[in-house]
Amino acid sequence: MYHQVTPNIHPGFLACSVTPGTLRIQMSILKLFRFTPITPSQLEDYRNGKTMLPKKPVLITFDDCYQECVDYAVPVLEEKGFPAVFYMPTDFAGKDSHWLVPELGFEFPVAGWDTVKRLDKAGFEVGSHTLSHPRLAEISAKDCLRELVESRNILEDKLGHQVVHMAYPYGSFNETATACAAEAGYRTSCTTEEGIAKLEDDPLLLPRINIMGMTSPVDFTMMLHFEGKYNTTRKWHMYAYSKYRGIGRLMRRIKARIKKTN
């Protein structure tokens, strides 16, 4: 799970931002270890018995659809031949992310409809992130359903095809929000619960792994192989130093192979 991709990370948004160079390294690690990015639609088709998934599938998701994220992430993804999904808060298309101001005191430009349409035509999926980016668990069932239905309708009108995938803003959900997502016609919904999704998981409650500005290549690699358990540098180092004496040699090999693939 990514949010912002920018060469100039705001200090107050470090937990939700990576640089383009960091993203490129992480995508190279995915390719190096033979992970195959898929789309939510492919996941849905697999669950419905319509297709098979590759051996090591992974979903690359971007919440909020910030303009800088699109500008800097898309070239990296296209360079690697990777699909991804961008979750869009439709009320903010072409505006700033005002929902950040009350808590953080700053905001970022959100992609406009021309950019969103280009994303869609380029083969990336665009999902809903509601209308106004509220905490769905804290609003009424009526308002929750309106946020989900109307954002889906707007996306379908703008893009000209069905939209059935979404992510909960702030990772905020409860039984009512999940029921509203199902009633609104969504078939997958991503949370911010930490972990790797399994086949038995509820498709409307898919966990993800949050990638932060301080996520090192070592952290990223270990997240992939240990189901996201080692999700901070400190936790991973505690584990690595107790279990792996040869981690330095491993990382040198990884970096050497990344250079070759680039």
C-alpha positions as CSV (number, residue, x, y, z in Angstrom):
1,M,0.0,0.0,0.0
2,Y,1.4,3.3,-1.1
3,H,0.1,6.8,-0.8
4,Q,2.5,9.5,-2.0
5,V,5.4,9.2,-4.4
6,T,7.5,12.3,-4.6
7,P,11.2,13.4,-4.7
8,N,10.4,15.9,-2.0
9,I,8.9,14.1,1.0
10,H,7.1,16.2,3.5
11,P,8.5,15.5,7.0
12,G,4.9,15.2,8.3
13,F,4.0,12.6,5.7
14,L,7.0,10.3,5.9
15,A,4.9,7.3,7.0
16,C,2.9,7.6,3.8
17,S,5.5,8.6,1.2
18,V,8.4,7.1,-0.8
19,T,10.7,8.7,-3.3
20,P,10.7,7.6,-7.0
21,G,14.1,6.0,-6.5
22,T,12.9,4.0,-3.6
23,L,9.8,2.9,-5.5
24,R,12.1,1.8,-8.4
25,I,14.2,-0.3,-6.1
26,Q,11.1,-1.9,-4.5
27,M,9.7,-2.8,-8.0
28,S,13.1,-4.2,-9.0
29,I,13.0,-6.4,-5.8
30,L,9.5,-7.7,-6.9
31,K,10.8,-8.6,-10.3
32,L,14.0,-10.1,-8.9
33,F,12.1,-12.5,-6.7
34,R,9.6,-13.3,-9.5
35,F,6.5,-11.7,-8.0
36,T,3.9,-10.9,-10.6
37,P,1.7,-7.9,-10.0
38,I,-2.0,-8.4,-10.7
39,T,-5.1,-6.2,-10.6
40,P,-8.2,-6.4,-8.3
41,S,-10.1,-7.6,-11.4
42,Q,-7.8,-10.5,-11.9
43,L,-8.1,-11.4,-8.2
44,E,-11.9,-11.3,-8.5
45,D,-11.8,-13.5,-11.6
46,Y,-9.7,-16.0,-9.8
47,R,-12.0,-16.1,-6.9
48,N,-14.9,-16.7,-9.3
49,G,-13.1,-19.5,-11.0
50,K,-12.6,-17.6,-14.3
51,T,-8.8,-17.6,-14.4
52,M,-5.7,-18.8,-12.7
53,L,-3.2,-16.5,-10.9
54,P,0.6,-16.5,-11.3
55,K,2.7,-18.4,-8.7
56,K,3.6,-15.3,-6.7
57,P,0.8,-12.6,-7.2
58,V,0.9,-9.2,-5.6
59,L,-1.4,-6.2,-5.7
60,I,0.3,-2.8,-5.9
61,T,-2.1,-0.2,-4.6
62,F,-2.0,3.6,-4.3
63,D,-4.5,5.4,-2.1
64,D,-5.7,9.1,-2.7
65,C,-4.5,9.5,-6.3
66,Y,-2.2,12.4,-5.6
67,Q,-0.9,14.1,-8.8
68,E,2.7,13.7,-7.8
69,C,2.1,10.0,-7.1
70,V,0.8,9.5,-10.6
71,D,3.5,11.6,-12.2
72,Y,6.3,9.7,-10.5
73,A,4.9,6.2,-9.9
74,V,3.5,5.6,-13.4
75,P,6.8,5.8,-15.3
76,V,8.4,3.3,-12.8
77,L,5.5,0.9,-13.2
78,E,5.5,1.2,-17.0
79,E,9.2,0.6,-17.0
80,K,8.7,-2.6,-15.2
81,G,5.6,-3.6,-17.0
82,F,3.6,-3.7,-13.8
83,P,-0.2,-3.0,-13.4
84,A,-1.5,-1.2,-10.3
85,V,-4.7,0.2,-8.9
86,F,-5.2,3.9,-7.9
87,Y,-8.0,4.6,-5.4
88,M,-9.7,7.9,-6.1
89,P,-11.7,10.2,-3.7
90,T,-14.0,11.7,-6.4
91,D,-15.0,14.9,-4.7
92,F,-11.3,16.1,-4.8
93,A,-10.5,15.5,-8.5
94,G,-8.4,18.3,-9.7
95,K,-8.4,19.9,-6.2
96,D,-6.2,19.6,-3.0
97,S,-6.5,16.9,-0.4
98,H,-8.3,19.1,2.1
99,W,-9.0,16.1,4.4
100,L,-5.3,16.3,5.5
101,V,-5.4,19.8,6.8
102,P,-7.3,19.3,10.1
103,E,-4.8,16.7,11.4
104,L,-1.6,17.5,9.5
105,G,-1.8,21.1,8.5
106,F,-0.9,20.6,4.8
107,E,-2.4,19.2,1.6
108,F,-1.3,17.8,-1.8
109,P,-2.9,18.3,-5.3
110,V,-5.1,15.4,-6.3
111,A,-5.2,14.2,-9.9
112,G,-7.8,15.7,-12.2
113,W,-10.2,13.7,-14.4
114,D,-8.0,14.0,-17.5
115,T,-5.2,12.3,-15.6
116,V,-7.5,9.7,-14.1
117,K,-8.8,8.9,-17.6
118,R,-5.3,8.5,-18.9
119,L,-4.5,6.1,-16.1
120,D,-7.4,4.0,-17.0
121,K,-6.6,4.0,-20.7
122,A,-3.0,3.1,-19.9
123,G,-4.2,-0.1,-18.3
124,F,-4.1,0.8,-14.7
125,E,-7.2,0.2,-12.6
126,V,-9.0,3.1,-10.9
127,G,-11.1,2.3,-7.8
128,S,-13.2,4.3,-5.4
129,H,-11.9,5.9,-2.3
130,T,-15.4,7.4,-1.6
131,L,-16.6,10.9,-2.3
132,S,-15.1,13.0,0.4
133,H,-12.6,10.7,2.2
134,P,-14.4,10.3,5.5
135,R,-13.9,7.7,8.2
136,L,-16.7,5.4,7.2
137,A,-16.9,3.8,10.7
138,E,-17.8,7.2,12.2
139,I,-20.7,8.3,9.9
140,S,-24.3,7.1,9.6
141,A,-25.2,4.1,7.4
142,K,-27.1,6.4,5.1
143,D,-24.1,8.7,4.6
144,C,-21.8,5.7,4.2
145,L,-23.9,4.2,1.5
146,R,-24.2,7.6,-0.3
147,E,-20.4,8.0,-0.2
148,L,-19.9,4.6,-1.8
149,V,-22.7,4.6,-4.3
150,E,-22.2,8.1,-5.6
151,S,-18.4,7.8,-5.9
152,R,-18.8,4.6,-7.9
153,N,-21.4,6.2,-10.1
154,I,-19.1,9.2,-10.8
155,L,-16.2,6.9,-11.7
156,E,-18.3,4.8,-14.0
157,D,-19.7,7.9,-15.7
158,K,-16.2,9.4,-16.2
159,L,-14.4,6.2,-17.2
160,G,-17.3,4.6,-19.2
161,H,-17.1,1.2,-17.6
162,Q,-17.9,-0.7,-14.4
163,V,-16.0,0.1,-11.3
164,V,-16.3,-2.5,-8.5
165,H,-13.1,-2.1,-6.4
166,M,-12.5,0.3,-3.5
167,A,-10.4,1.1,-0.4
168,Y,-11.6,2.4,2.9
169,P,-10.2,5.9,3.7
170,Y,-8.0,5.9,6.8
171,G,-8.6,2.1,6.9
172,S,-11.8,3.0,8.8
173,F,-14.5,0.4,8.6
174,N,-17.0,-1.6,10.7
175,E,-19.8,-4.1,9.9
176,T,-22.0,-1.3,8.6
177,A,-19.4,0.0,6.2
178,T,-18.6,-3.5,4.9
179,A,-22.4,-4.1,4.4
180,C,-22.7,-0.8,2.6
181,A,-19.8,-1.7,0.3
182,A,-21.5,-4.9,-0.6
183,E,-24.9,-3.1,-1.1
184,A,-23.1,-0.5,-3.3
185,G,-21.9,-3.3,-5.6
186,Y,-18.2,-3.4,-4.7
187,R,-16.5,-6.8,-5.0
188,T,-13.2,-6.0,-3.4
189,S,-12.3,-3.5,-0.7
190,C,-8.9,-2.9,0.8
191,T,-8.3,-2.1,4.4
192,T,-5.1,-0.8,6.1
193,E,-4.9,-3.9,8.3
194,E,-1.4,-5.2,8.2
195,G,-0.8,-8.5,6.5
196,I,-0.8,-10.5,3.2
197,A,-4.3,-11.4,1.9
198,K,-5.1,-15.1,1.7
199,L,-7.7,-16.9,-0.3
200,E,-10.0,-17.4,2.7
201,D,-10.0,-13.7,3.5
202,D,-13.3,-11.7,3.0
203,P,-12.8,-9.9,-0.4
204,L,-14.3,-6.8,1.2
205,L,-11.7,-6.8,4.0
206,L,-8.4,-7.4,2.2
207,P,-5.3,-6.6,4.4
208,R,-2.3,-4.8,2.9
209,I,1.3,-4.0,3.8
210,N,2.0,-0.3,4.3
211,I,5.2,0.9,2.6
212,M,6.7,3.9,4.4
213,G,9.5,6.3,3.6
214,M,11.7,4.6,6.2
215,T,11.1,1.1,4.7
216,S,14.6,-0.1,3.6
217,P,15.2,-2.6,0.8
218,V,15.9,-5.2,3.5
219,D,12.6,-4.4,5.2
220,F,10.8,-4.6,1.9
221,T,12.3,-7.9,1.0
222,M,11.6,-9.5,4.4
223,M,7.9,-8.2,4.3
224,L,7.5,-10.2,1.1
225,H,8.8,-13.4,2.5
226,F,7.4,-13.2,6.0
227,E,3.9,-12.1,5.3
228,G,4.4,-8.5,6.3
229,K,5.3,-9.4,9.9
230,Y,8.5,-7.4,10.1
231,N,6.9,-4.1,9.3
232,T,9.4,-1.7,10.9
233,T,13.1,-1.4,10.6
234,R,13.6,-1.9,14.3
235,K,11.5,-5.1,14.4
236,W,13.3,-6.5,11.4
237,H,16.7,-5.8,12.8
238,M,15.9,-7.5,16.1
239,Y,14.9,-10.6,14.1
240,A,17.7,-10.4,11.5
241,Y,20.6,-10.1,13.9
242,S,19.3,-13.0,16.0
243,K,18.6,-15.3,13.0
244,Y,20.7,-14.3,10.0
245,R,24.4,-13.8,10.2
246,G,24.7,-13.8,6.4
247,I,22.2,-11.0,5.7
248,G,25.0,-8.7,4.5
249,R,26.0,-11.1,1.8
250,L,22.3,-11.6,0.8
251,M,21.8,-7.8,0.4
252,R,25.0,-7.4,-1.7
253,R,23.8,-10.1,-4.0
254,I,20.3,-8.5,-4.2
255,K,21.8,-5.1,-5.1
256,A,24.2,-6.6,-7.7
257,R,21.3,-8.4,-9.4
258,I,19.1,-5.2,-9.3
259,K,21.9,-3.3,-11.1
260,K,21.9,-6.0,-13.8
261,T,18.2,-5.9,-14.3
262,N,18.3,-2.1,-14.6
